Amino acid sequence: MDKIIRSLLSKICMAKRICRFSVSPSICERTKKYIENQQIHHKKIDAHEEYLMFLKEYNIEYDEKYLWDD
């Protein structure tokens, strides 16, 4: 992954806990644009809600008590 993607992905994980995702080369440009516009996007849907949607969409098991510090 190039330096730009790494830099942009680092902005995703603003909480104390760390999360990382791999991105298919075929959607790198789309992912960069999403990250660059994340503040605008999160005015429509907050990061917590979006993260839960992501976990559910990909059938990732989780216990919500371990997800958030607030």
C-alpha contacts under 8 A as a table, 3 or more apart, distances in Angstrom:
res1	aa1	res2	aa2	distance
1	M	5	I	6.37
1	M	6	R	6.76
2	D	5	I	5.56
2	D	6	R	6.42
3	K	6	R	5.08
3	K	7	S	6.02
4	I	7	S	5.10
4	I	8	L	6.12
5	I	8	L	5.08
5	I	9	L	5.94
5	I	28	C	7.70
5	I	32	K	6.59
6	R	9	L	5.14
6	R	10	S	6.16
7	S	10	S	5.27
7	S	11	K	6.97
8	L	11	K	5.41
8	L	12	I	7.20
8	L	32	K	6.79
8	L	35	I	6.13
8	L	36	E	7.19
9	L	12	I	5.28
9	L	13	C	7.43
9	L	20	R	7.77
9	L	35	I	7.13
10	S	13	C	5.90
10	S	14	M	7.91
11	K	14	M	6.22
11	K	35	I	7.57
12	I	35	I	7.13
13	C	16	K	7.81
13	C	17	R	7.41
13	C	18	I	5.96
13	C	19	C	6.08
13	C	20	R	7.92
15	A	18	I	7.10
15	A	69	D	7.96
16	K	69	D	7.69
23	V	27	I	6.88
23	V	28	C	6.52
23	V	31	T	7.71
24	S	27	I	5.65
24	S	28	C	6.55
25	P	28	C	5.20
26	S	29	E	7.90
27	I	30	R	5.26
27	I	31	T	6.06
28	C	31	T	5.02
28	C	32	K	6.12
29	E	32	K	5.11
29	E	33	K	6.33
30	R	33	K	5.20
30	R	34	Y	6.19
31	T	34	Y	5.00
31	T	35	I	6.21
32	K	35	I	5.23
32	K	36	E	6.12
33	K	36	E	5.07
33	K	37	N	6.20
34	Y	37	N	5.27
34	Y	38	Q	5.88
35	I	38	Q	4.91
36	E	39	Q	7.87
37	N	40	I	5.50
37	N	41	H	6.15
38	Q	41	H	4.85
38	Q	42	H	5.97
39	Q	42	H	5.22
39	Q	43	K	6.67
40	I	43	K	5.42
40	I	44	K	7.44
41	H	44	K	5.62
41	H	45	I	6.66
42	H	45	I	4.81
42	H	46	D	4.74
42	H	47	A	6.17
43	K	46	D	6.55
45	I	49	E	6.59
45	I	50	E	6.52
46	D	49	E	5.47
46	D	50	E	6.25
47	A	50	E	5.05
47	A	51	Y	5.99
48	H	51	Y	5.16
48	H	52	L	6.28
49	E	52	L	5.24
49	E	53	M	6.28
50	E	53	M	5.06
50	E	54	F	6.24
51	Y	54	F	5.02
51	Y	55	L	6.29
52	L	55	L	5.10
52	L	56	K	6.17
53	M	56	K	5.16
53	M	57	E	5.95
54	F	57	E	5.12
54	F	58	Y	6.33
55	L	58	Y	5.47
55	L	59	N	6.01
55	L	60	I	4.94
55	L	61	E	7.26
55	L	62	Y	7.74
56	K	59	N	4.91
56	K	60	I	6.12
56	K	61	E	7.88
57	E	60	I	7.80
62	Y	66	Y	7.93
63	D	66	Y	5.84
63	D	67	L	7.13
64	E	67	L	5.14
64	E	68	W	7.26
65	K	68	W	6.74
66	Y	69	D	7.95
